[in-house]
């Protein structure tokens, strides 16, 4: 049997409300599910790295991972 859900009310700034809506839309998830997931992680003490958090907010970068691995990018370096 599933745990019954309670309805809870809380206030968010307009900026945070917009961010929650945007993230839920991008994850194809509901706002309530997203807030539940975040609160469960906080209560359980789960911490994500800054990189993992930023990865959700930033579009993937297209290009070589490390320019120093391609000799043509090193031409003239140090001169």
C-alpha positions in Angstrom: 0.0 0.0 0.0 1.4 3.4 -1.0 2.0 6.1 1.6 -0.8 8.7 1.5 0.3 12.2 0.5 -0.4 15.2 2.6 -1.0 18.6 1.0 1.4 21.2 2.3 1.5 24.9 1.6 4.7 27.1 1.6 5.9 30.3 0.1 8.6 30.7 -2.6 10.1 33.8 -4.2 9.0 34.4 -7.8 12.5 33.6 -8.9 12.6 30.2 -7.1 9.1 29.3 -8.2 10.1 30.0 -11.8 13.3 27.9 -11.4 11.3 25.0 -9.9 8.8 25.2 -12.8 11.6 25.3 -15.4 13.5 22.4 -13.9 10.4 20.3 -13.6 9.6 21.0 -17.3 13.1 20.1 -18.4 13.1 16.9 -16.4 9.6 16.1 -17.6 8.5 15.8 -14.0 5.8 17.4 -11.8 6.7 20.3 -9.5 5.5 18.3 -6.5 7.7 15.3 -7.4 10.7 17.6 -7.8 10.2 19.4 -4.5 9.6 16.0 -2.7 12.9 14.6 -4.3 14.8 17.7 -3.1 13.4 17.6 0.4 14.1 13.9 0.7 17.7 14.4 -0.3 18.0 17.2 2.2 16.5 15.2 5.0 18.7 12.2 4.2 21.7 14.4 4.1 22.5 13.6 0.5 24.8 16.2 -1.0 25.7 16.6 -4.6 28.8 18.1 -6.0 28.7 21.6 -7.3 29.5 20.2 -10.8 26.5 17.8 -10.7 24.2 20.7 -9.7 25.6 23.0 -12.4 25.3 20.2 -15.0 21.5 20.4 -14.7 21.5 24.2 -15.2 23.9 24.5 -18.1 23.6 23.3 -21.6 26.3 20.8 -22.7 29.4 22.3 -24.1 30.2 21.2 -27.6 33.9 21.0 -28.5 37.1 19.2 -27.6 37.4 18.2 -23.9 41.0 19.2 -23.7 42.7 21.4 -26.2 46.1 20.3 -25.1 45.5 16.8 -26.5 45.5 18.0 -30.1 48.9 19.1 -31.3 47.4 21.7 -33.7 46.1 23.7 -30.8 49.6 23.8 -29.2 51.3 25.4 -32.3 53.1 28.5 -31.1 52.4 27.9 -27.4 55.2 29.3 -25.2 56.8 31.5 -27.8 
